[in-house]
Amino acid sequence: MAAATEDQHVREPGGTMTDTEPEPYLHAMTRVNLRPIATPMPLGFFTVAISSTVASSLQLGLIDHAHRQAVALTLFSAFVLQLLVSILAFGARDVIAATLMGGFAGAWLANGLVTATNSPGGAQVLGVMNLVFTVFAALMASVARPKKVLWILLMIAVPRYFVAGLYGVTDITWLGYAAGALGMLLAAVAMYVAYALMLEELRGKEALWIGRSGPVLDAMHSGLAGQLHRLEQQAGVRRTL
């Protein structure tokens, strides 16, 4: 790349360098290395399923409220795992999956810290956060339609976090039970998504319904040239994000 950079300048008689257009053969001298990775998404969705089950069990009264600190400590592992999944998904060039997993990671961390420390006004603060997270989940659902099973999961997450937010703000008991029930449903769907994706990776084809369509379906079946289409315009190659 040093030679390519040098070709973008012309030395004037006084010894200074002036910018010019890149040489026509610069593309032929450029190499972009891609590294295949195992998909991190089954781990991400299994983490959603397990953590949602634990948190919802507390809301439903299946775990005594006196043990909320122990529940909070289990959520820290969810934060670590989903942050890892988010980082790997960014490296795999899937901004939807990466953003979703990063959002879940932040939510688990906030819930864990506030619940573990029993901060004054913590329930109300988490309620507001959950209401805003509802908007985040709705916006993510609006761009996740080509991944039908992910879209279904997000359409469950929207009412789940909305009800949880109302419960935190109002402290109405039945809202807590409703949020817990929706959380269990979210966990079941997340478990299905994780299992379906893992089977697909193991068998090399769709084993359970995932519902891909449009460009997402094309990406699963197109050749290498299709995967690299417009690579020079993607983040990490272009000069600005």
Secondary structure by P-SEA (a helix, b strand, c coil): caaaaaaacccccccbbbbccccccccccbbbbbbbbccaaaaaaaaaaaaaaaaaaaaaccccccaaaaaaaaaaaaaaaaaaaaaaaaaaccaaaaaaaaaaaaaaaaaaaaaaacccaaaaaaaaaaaaaaaaaaaaaaaaccaaaaaaaaaaaaaaaaaaaaaaacccaaaaaaaaaaaaaaaaaaaaaaaaaaaaaaaccccccccccaaaaaaaccccccccccccccccccccc
